[in-house]
Amino acid sequence: MKPYDKDYTDRLRDIANGLFLSGYVLLMLDQVLLGASLYLLGEFFLTPHSLRARSWTTIVASIIFGIASLYKIILILFI
């Protein structure tokens, strides 16, 4: 059986998972700006893997949560 070769999209997905966990912990500690920023960065890192895997539900969920994170960042910084 041939071993699975990881490419850059798999590594970005691994980094994105770490960013999601870090962002969630920061959100629970009331560090909203940093937590939302890490979460949004994780969404961008997850996108190449989702496109390659044609995971359209993941892409839709990323867009929804990305918009929510971006909205919160804008609210904190500008309002």
MARKOLDREN-826744 format. One record per atom (N, C-alpha, C): residue in three letters; atom name; x, y, z. Coordinates in steps of 0.2 Angstrom, whole numbers. Layout:
// residues N
{voza = ALA | martor = CA | xx = X | yy = Y | zz = Z}
...
// end
This chain:
// residues 79
{voza = MET | martor = N | xx = 4 | yy = -6 | zz = 0}
{voza = MET | martor = CA | xx = 0 | yy = 0 | zz = 0}
{voza = MET | martor = C | xx = 4 | yy = 6 | zz = 0}
{voza = LYS | martor = N | xx = 3 | yy = 11 | zz = -5}
{voza = LYS | martor = CA | xx = 7 | yy = 17 | zz = -5}
{voza = LYS | martor = C | xx = 6 | yy = 22 | zz = 0}
{voza = PRO | martor = N | xx = 11 | yy = 25 | zz = 3}
{voza = PRO | martor = CA | xx = 9 | yy = 30 | zz = 9}
{voza = PRO | martor = C | xx = 7 | yy = 36 | zz = 6}
{voza = TYR | martor = N | xx = 3 | yy = 40 | zz = 10}
{voza = TYR | martor = CA | xx = 0 | yy = 46 | zz = 7}
{voza = TYR | martor = C | xx = 5 | yy = 51 | zz = 8}
{voza = ASP | martor = N | xx = 6 | yy = 55 | zz = 2}
{voza = ASP | martor = CA | xx = 11 | yy = 60 | zz = 2}
{voza = ASP | martor = C | xx = 8 | yy = 67 | zz = 3}
{voza = LYS | martor = N | xx = 10 | yy = 70 | zz = 8}
{voza = LYS | martor = CA | xx = 7 | yy = 77 | zz = 10}
{voza = LYS | martor = C | xx = 10 | yy = 82 | zz = 5}
{voza = ASP | martor = N | xx = 6 | yy = 87 | zz = 3}
{voza = ASP | martor = CA | xx = 8 | yy = 92 | zz = -1}
{voza = ASP | martor = C | xx = 6 | yy = 99 | zz = 3}
{voza = TYR | martor = N | xx = 7 | yy = 104 | zz = 0}
{voza = TYR | martor = CA | xx = 7 | yy = 111 | zz = 4}
{voza = TYR | martor = C | xx = 0 | yy = 112 | zz = 6}
{voza = THR | martor = N | xx = -5 | yy = 110 | zz = 3}
{voza = THR | martor = CA | xx = -12 | yy = 111 | zz = 5}
{voza = THR | martor = C | xx = -13 | yy = 107 | zz = 12}
{voza = ASP | martor = N | xx = -10 | yy = 101 | zz = 12}
{voza = ASP | martor = CA | xx = -11 | yy = 97 | zz = 18}
{voza = ASP | martor = C | xx = -8 | yy = 101 | zz = 24}
{voza = ARG | martor = N | xx = -2 | yy = 103 | zz = 23}
{voza = ARG | martor = CA | xx = 2 | yy = 107 | zz = 28}
{voza = ARG | martor = C | xx = -2 | yy = 113 | zz = 30}
{voza = LEU | martor = N | xx = -5 | yy = 117 | zz = 25}
{voza = LEU | martor = CA | xx = -9 | yy = 123 | zz = 27}
{voza = LEU | martor = C | xx = -15 | yy = 121 | zz = 31}
{voza = ARG | martor = N | xx = -18 | yy = 115 | zz = 30}
{voza = ARG | martor = CA | xx = -24 | yy = 113 | zz = 33}
{voza = ARG | martor = C | xx = -22 | yy = 111 | zz = 41}
{voza = ASP | martor = N | xx = -16 | yy = 108 | zz = 42}
{voza = ASP | martor = CA | xx = -14 | yy = 107 | zz = 48}
{voza = ASP | martor = C | xx = -13 | yy = 114 | zz = 52}
{voza = ILE | martor = N | xx = -10 | yy = 119 | zz = 49}
{voza = ILE | martor = CA | xx = -9 | yy = 125 | zz = 52}
{voza = ILE | martor = C | xx = -15 | yy = 128 | zz = 54}
{voza = ALA | martor = N | xx = -20 | yy = 128 | zz = 49}
{voza = ALA | martor = CA | xx = -27 | yy = 131 | zz = 50}
{voza = ALA | martor = C | xx = -30 | yy = 128 | zz = 56}
{voza = ASN | martor = N | xx = -29 | yy = 121 | zz = 57}
{voza = ASN | martor = CA | xx = -32 | yy = 118 | zz = 63}
{voza = ASN | martor = C | xx = -29 | yy = 121 | zz = 69}
{voza = GLY | martor = N | xx = -23 | yy = 122 | zz = 70}
{voza = GLY | martor = CA | xx = -20 | yy = 125 | zz = 75}
{voza = GLY | martor = C | xx = -22 | yy = 132 | zz = 76}
{voza = LEU | martor = N | xx = -23 | yy = 136 | zz = 71}
{voza = LEU | martor = CA | xx = -26 | yy = 143 | zz = 72}
{voza = LEU | martor = C | xx = -33 | yy = 143 | zz = 74}
{voza = PHE | martor = N | xx = -37 | yy = 138 | zz = 72}
{voza = PHE | martor = CA | xx = -44 | yy = 138 | zz = 74}
{voza = PHE | martor = C | xx = -44 | yy = 136 | zz = 82}
{voza = LEU | martor = N | xx = -40 | yy = 132 | zz = 84}
{voza = LEU | martor = CA | xx = -40 | yy = 130 | zz = 91}
{voza = LEU | martor = C | xx = -37 | yy = 136 | zz = 95}
{voza = SER | martor = N | xx = -32 | yy = 139 | zz = 93}
{voza = SER | martor = CA | xx = -29 | yy = 145 | zz = 97}
{voza = SER | martor = C | xx = -34 | yy = 151 | zz = 97}
{voza = GLY | martor = N | xx = -37 | yy = 152 | zz = 91}
{voza = GLY | martor = CA | xx = -42 | yy = 157 | zz = 91}
{voza = GLY | martor = C | xx = -48 | yy = 156 | zz = 96}
{voza = TYR | martor = N | xx = -50 | yy = 149 | zz = 96}
{voza = TYR | martor = CA | xx = -56 | yy = 148 | zz = 100}
{voza = TYR | martor = C | xx = -54 | yy = 149 | zz = 108}
{voza = VAL | martor = N | xx = -48 | yy = 147 | zz = 109}
{voza = VAL | martor = CA | xx = -46 | yy = 147 | zz = 116}
{voza = VAL | martor = C | xx = -46 | yy = 155 | zz = 118}
{voza = LEU | martor = N | xx = -43 | yy = 159 | zz = 114}
{voza = LEU | martor = CA | xx = -43 | yy = 166 | zz = 115}
{voza = LEU | martor = C | xx = -50 | yy = 169 | zz = 115}
{voza = LEU | martor = N | xx = -54 | yy = 167 | zz = 111}
{voza = LEU | martor = CA | xx = -61 | yy = 169 | zz = 112}
{voza = LEU | martor = C | xx = -64 | yy = 168 | zz = 118}
{voza = MET | martor = N | xx = -63 | yy = 162 | zz = 121}
{voza = MET | martor = CA | xx = -65 | yy = 160 | zz = 128}
{voza = MET | martor = C | xx = -62 | yy = 164 | zz = 133}
{voza = LEU | martor = N | xx = -56 | yy = 167 | zz = 132}
{voza = LEU | martor = CA | xx = -53 | yy = 171 | zz = 137}
{voza = LEU | martor = C | xx = -54 | yy = 178 | zz = 136}
{voza = ASP | martor = N | xx = -59 | yy = 180 | zz = 132}
{voza = ASP | martor = CA | xx = -61 | yy = 187 | zz = 131}
{voza = ASP | martor = C | xx = -56 | yy = 191 | zz = 127}
{voza = GLN | martor = N | xx = -52 | yy = 188 | zz = 123}
{voza = GLN | martor = CA | xx = -47 | yy = 191 | zz = 119}
{voza = GLN | martor = C | xx = -50 | yy = 191 | zz = 112}
{voza = VAL | martor = N | xx = -56 | yy = 195 | zz = 111}
{voza = VAL | martor = CA | xx = -60 | yy = 194 | zz = 105}
{voza = VAL | martor = C | xx = -56 | yy = 196 | zz = 98}
{voza = LEU | martor = N | xx = -52 | yy = 202 | zz = 99}
{voza = LEU | martor = CA | xx = -49 | yy = 204 | zz = 92}
{voza = LEU | martor = C | xx = -44 | yy = 199 | zz = 90}
{voza = LEU | martor = N | xx = -40 | yy = 197 | zz = 95}
{voza = LEU | martor = CA | xx = -34 | yy = 192 | zz = 93}
{voza = LEU | martor = C | xx = -37 | yy = 185 | zz = 91}
{voza = GLY | martor = N | xx = -42 | yy = 183 | zz = 95}
{voza = GLY | martor = CA | xx = -46 | yy = 176 | zz = 93}
{voza = GLY | martor = C | xx = -49 | yy = 176 | zz = 86}
{voza = ALA | martor = N | xx = -53 | yy = 182 | zz = 85}
{voza = ALA | martor = CA | xx = -56 | yy = 182 | zz = 78}
{voza = ALA | martor = C | xx = -51 | yy = 183 | zz = 73}
{voza = SER | martor = N | xx = -46 | yy = 186 | zz = 74}
{voza = SER | martor = CA | xx = -40 | yy = 187 | zz = 69}
{voza = SER | martor = C | xx = -37 | yy = 180 | zz = 67}
{voza = LEU | martor = N | xx = -36 | yy = 176 | zz = 72}
{voza = LEU | martor = CA | xx = -33 | yy = 170 | zz = 71}
{voza = LEU | martor = C | xx = -38 | yy = 165 | zz = 68}
{voza = TYR | martor = N | xx = -44 | yy = 166 | zz = 70}
{voza = TYR | martor = CA | xx = -49 | yy = 162 | zz = 66}
{voza = TYR | martor = C | xx = -50 | yy = 163 | zz = 59}
{voza = LEU | martor = N | xx = -50 | yy = 170 | zz = 57}
{voza = LEU | martor = CA | xx = -50 | yy = 172 | zz = 50}
{voza = LEU | martor = C | xx = -44 | yy = 170 | zz = 47}
{voza = LEU | martor = N | xx = -38 | yy = 170 | zz = 49}
{voza = LEU | martor = CA | xx = -32 | yy = 168 | zz = 46}
{voza = LEU | martor = C | xx = -33 | yy = 160 | zz = 45}
{voza = GLY | martor = N | xx = -35 | yy = 156 | zz = 50}
{voza = GLY | martor = CA | xx = -36 | yy = 149 | zz = 49}
{voza = GLY | martor = C | xx = -41 | yy = 148 | zz = 43}
{voza = GLU | martor = N | xx = -46 | yy = 152 | zz = 42}
{voza = GLU | martor = CA | xx = -51 | yy = 151 | zz = 36}
{voza = GLU | martor = C | xx = -47 | yy = 152 | zz = 30}
{voza = PHE | martor = N | xx = -42 | yy = 157 | zz = 29}
{voza = PHE | martor = CA | xx = -39 | yy = 157 | zz = 23}
{voza = PHE | martor = C | xx = -34 | yy = 152 | zz = 22}
{voza = PHE | martor = N | xx = -31 | yy = 149 | zz = 27}
{voza = PHE | martor = CA | xx = -26 | yy = 143 | zz = 26}
{voza = PHE | martor = C | xx = -30 | yy = 137 | zz = 25}
{voza = LEU | martor = N | xx = -36 | yy = 136 | zz = 26}
{voza = LEU | martor = CA | xx = -40 | yy = 130 | zz = 25}
{voza = LEU | martor = C | xx = -43 | yy = 130 | zz = 18}
{voza = THR | martor = N | xx = -43 | yy = 136 | zz = 15}
{voza = THR | martor = CA | xx = -46 | yy = 137 | zz = 8}
{voza = THR | martor = C | xx = -43 | yy = 133 | zz = 3}
{voza = PRO | martor = N | xx = -36 | yy = 133 | zz = 2}
{voza = PRO | martor = CA | xx = -33 | yy = 129 | zz = -3}
{voza = PRO | martor = C | xx = -35 | yy = 121 | zz = -3}
{voza = HIS | martor = N | xx = -35 | yy = 118 | zz = 3}
{voza = HIS | martor = CA | xx = -36 | yy = 111 | zz = 4}
{voza = HIS | martor = C | xx = -43 | yy = 110 | zz = 2}
{voza = SER | martor = N | xx = -48 | yy = 114 | zz = 4}
{voza = SER | martor = CA | xx = -55 | yy = 113 | zz = 2}
{voza = SER | martor = C | xx = -56 | yy = 114 | zz = -5}
{voza = LEU | martor = N | xx = -53 | yy = 118 | zz = -8}
{voza = LEU | martor = CA | xx = -54 | yy = 119 | zz = -16}
{voza = LEU | martor = C | xx = -51 | yy = 113 | zz = -19}
{voza = ARG | martor = N | xx = -45 | yy = 110 | zz = -17}
{voza = ARG | martor = CA | xx = -42 | yy = 104 | zz = -20}
{voza = ARG | martor = C | xx = -47 | yy = 98 | zz = -19}
{voza = ALA | martor = N | xx = -50 | yy = 98 | zz = -13}
{voza = ALA | martor = CA | xx = -54 | yy = 92 | zz = -11}
{voza = ALA | martor = C | xx = -61 | yy = 93 | zz = -14}
{voza = ARG | martor = N | xx = -62 | yy = 99 | zz = -17}
{voza = ARG | martor = CA | xx = -69 | yy = 100 | zz = -19}
{voza = ARG | martor = C | xx = -74 | yy = 99 | zz = -14}
{voza = SER | martor = N | xx = -73 | yy = 102 | zz = -8}
{voza = SER | martor = CA | xx = -77 | yy = 101 | zz = -2}
{voza = SER | martor = C | xx = -81 | yy = 108 | zz = -1}
{voza = TRP | martor = N | xx = -86 | yy = 108 | zz = -5}
{voza = TRP | martor = CA | xx = -90 | yy = 114 | zz = -6}
{voza = TRP | martor = C | xx = -94 | yy = 116 | zz = 1}
{voza = THR | martor = N | xx = -96 | yy = 111 | zz = 5}
{voza = THR | martor = CA | xx = -99 | yy = 113 | zz = 11}
{voza = THR | martor = C | xx = -94 | yy = 116 | zz = 16}
{voza = THR | martor = N | xx = -88 | yy = 114 | zz = 16}
{voza = THR | martor = CA | xx = -82 | yy = 117 | zz = 20}
{voza = THR | martor = C | xx = -81 | yy = 124 | zz = 17}
{voza = ILE | martor = N | xx = -81 | yy = 125 | zz = 11}
{voza = ILE | martor = CA | xx = -80 | yy = 132 | zz = 8}
{voza = ILE | martor = C | xx = -86 | yy = 137 | zz = 10}
{voza = VAL | martor = N | xx = -92 | yy = 134 | zz = 10}
{voza = VAL | martor = CA | xx = -98 | yy = 138 | zz = 12}
{voza = VAL | martor = C | xx = -97 | yy = 140 | zz = 19}
{voza = ALA | martor = N | xx = -96 | yy = 135 | zz = 23}
{voza = ALA | martor = CA | xx = -95 | yy = 136 | zz = 31}
{voza = ALA | martor = C | xx = -89 | yy = 141 | zz = 32}
{voza = SER | martor = N | xx = -84 | yy = 141 | zz = 28}
{voza = SER | martor = CA | xx = -78 | yy = 145 | zz = 29}
{voza = SER | martor = C | xx = -80 | yy = 153 | zz = 27}
{voza = ILE | martor = N | xx = -84 | yy = 153 | zz = 22}
{voza = ILE | martor = CA | xx = -86 | yy = 160 | zz = 20}
{voza = ILE | martor = C | xx = -91 | yy = 163 | zz = 25}
{voza = ILE | martor = N | xx = -95 | yy = 159 | zz = 28}
{voza = ILE | martor = CA | xx = -100 | yy = 161 | zz = 33}
{voza = ILE | martor = C | xx = -96 | yy = 163 | zz = 40}
{voza = PHE | martor = N | xx = -92 | yy = 159 | zz = 42}
{voza = PHE | martor = CA | xx = -88 | yy = 161 | zz = 48}
{voza = PHE | martor = C | xx = -83 | yy = 166 | zz = 47}
{voza = GLY | martor = N | xx = -80 | yy = 166 | zz = 41}
{voza = GLY | martor = CA | xx = -75 | yy = 171 | zz = 39}
{voza = GLY | martor = C | xx = -79 | yy = 178 | zz = 39}
{voza = ILE | martor = N | xx = -85 | yy = 179 | zz = 36}
{voza = ILE | martor = CA | xx = -88 | yy = 185 | zz = 37}
{voza = ILE | martor = C | xx = -90 | yy = 187 | zz = 44}
{voza = ALA | martor = N | xx = -92 | yy = 182 | zz = 48}
{voza = ALA | martor = CA | xx = -93 | yy = 184 | zz = 55}
{voza = ALA | martor = C | xx = -87 | yy = 186 | zz = 59}
{voza = SER | martor = N | xx = -82 | yy = 183 | zz = 57}
{voza = SER | martor = CA | xx = -75 | yy = 185 | zz = 61}
{voza = SER | martor = C | xx = -73 | yy = 192 | zz = 58}
{voza = LEU | martor = N | xx = -74 | yy = 193 | zz = 52}
{voza = LEU | martor = CA | xx = -72 | yy = 200 | zz = 49}
{voza = LEU | martor = C | xx = -76 | yy = 205 | zz = 51}
{voza = TYR | martor = N | xx = -83 | yy = 204 | zz = 52}
{voza = TYR | martor = CA | xx = -88 | yy = 209 | zz = 55}
{voza = TYR | martor = C | xx = -86 | yy = 211 | zz = 62}
{voza = LYS | martor = N | xx = -84 | yy = 206 | zz = 66}
{voza = LYS | martor = CA | xx = -82 | yy = 207 | zz = 73}
{voza = LYS | martor = C | xx = -76 | yy = 211 | zz = 73}
{voza = ILE | martor = N | xx = -71 | yy = 210 | zz = 69}
{voza = ILE | martor = CA | xx = -65 | yy = 213 | zz = 69}
{voza = ILE | martor = C | xx = -66 | yy = 221 | zz = 67}
{voza = ILE | martor = N | xx = -70 | yy = 222 | zz = 62}
{voza = ILE | martor = CA | xx = -72 | yy = 228 | zz = 60}
{voza = ILE | martor = C | xx = -75 | yy = 232 | zz = 65}
{voza = LEU | martor = N | xx = -80 | yy = 229 | zz = 69}
{voza = LEU | martor = CA | xx = -83 | yy = 232 | zz = 74}
{voza = LEU | martor = C | xx = -79 | yy = 234 | zz = 80}
{voza = ILE | martor = N | xx = -74 | yy = 230 | zz = 81}
{voza = ILE | martor = CA | xx = -69 | yy = 232 | zz = 87}
{voza = ILE | martor = C | xx = -65 | yy = 237 | zz = 85}
{voza = LEU | martor = N | xx = -62 | yy = 237 | zz = 79}
{voza = LEU | martor = CA | xx = -57 | yy = 242 | zz = 77}
{voza = LEU | martor = C | xx = -60 | yy = 249 | zz = 75}
{voza = PHE | martor = N | xx = -66 | yy = 249 | zz = 72}
{voza = PHE | martor = CA | xx = -68 | yy = 255 | zz = 69}
{voza = PHE | martor = C | xx = -75 | yy = 258 | zz = 72}
{voza = ILE | martor = N | xx = -78 | yy = 254 | zz = 77}
{voza = ILE | martor = CA | xx = -84 | yy = 257 | zz = 80}
{voza = ILE | martor = C | xx = -83 | yy = 257 | zz = 87}
// end
